[in-house]
Amino acid sequence: MEQICQKELSKDQFRADKEDSQYIDNWVGQYDLLCQSKQTLGFIGACYFIGVIIASSIIPVGLLSDTYGRKWIFIGSMLIEICGCYLLLIGRHIYILYTCMILLGTAHPGRCIVGLSYADEFLHRK
């Protein structure tokens, strides 16, 4: 990594040994994150929580689920999550990664909080 980053080699100028038992095909190769700074990589995780904050405070998911029904908010959250996951799979730029993580974070309250309340409606009380 140090040699690649110091020489500022592009992705086309070096190849990972995919036959090596230590090789893992992950986001580092897909999004070209090998020579990115720690702040850039840390912001990936922060984007998820930015999305959670947006969905929890700016978009009142709980109020919307009480108004329009938990089913539709849950389905909408799942559709947002599917779009975010699909874009993660096909994306090749770090800004797409940031956007996808914000989308996944935005879907989190609808999926977890509203989804649990929606599932609770189907349980029979004893």
Buried (B, 14 or more C-beta within 10 A) or exposed (E): EEEBEEEEEEEEEEEEEEEEEEEEEEBBBBBBBBEBEEEEEEBBEBBBEBBBBBBBEEEEBBEBBEEEEBEBBBBBBBEBBEBBEEBBEEBEEBEBBBBBBBBBBBBBBBBBBBBEBBEEEEEEEE
